[in-house]
Amino acid sequence: MMSPWVDLTLSGVSMSEKAALDPALTPDGLRRRATDYVGAGDPTDGLLSPVFADLSGLPPLLVQAGSHEILLDDATSLAARAAAADVAVTLQVTPEVPHVFQAFAAMLDEGAAALDDAGDFLRAQLATHPSVGLGEPLLAGSTT
């Protein structure tokens, strides 16, 4: 997961504390998009905000975020909740980079390194579960 937005309540402290550092996102912009997405729903519903979902049974996760993004708390909260649900999770917070810094891999060494880490993570998962890419579900009982 790269800079995931998983808390549509926008309750993370980084939403305000990192606002001046994040060139890509604003709390007001996310608030408008959250309203568009949630509609009349409850933003604490785990189907809308995965940070509130039951994460048990998920496959291993790689969560990457930049320390200069308003979604930093989304990433760290999701990683903590996944770990508490016995999900193998790797959290990588890269200092002084913005939201979805991986997209700037051609200009940022940190972005290129994060993409390399993501590739390594995927290769390791596919080596552990080689048939997943062939249509076999990763989760027992899953049909997709």
GIBEL-V823528 format. One line per field, one symbol per residue. burial: I if it has 9 or more other ideal C-beta (glycine too) atoms within 8 Angstrom, else O. A space follows every 10 residues. Layout:
burial: ???
This chain:
burial: IIIIOIIIOI OIOIIOOIIO OIOOIOIOOI IOOIOOOIOO OOIOIIOIII IOOOIOOIOI IIIIIIIIII IIIIIIIIIO IIIOIOIOII IIIIOOIIIO IIOOIOOIOI IIOIIOIIOO IOOOIIOOIO OIOOOOIOOO OOOO
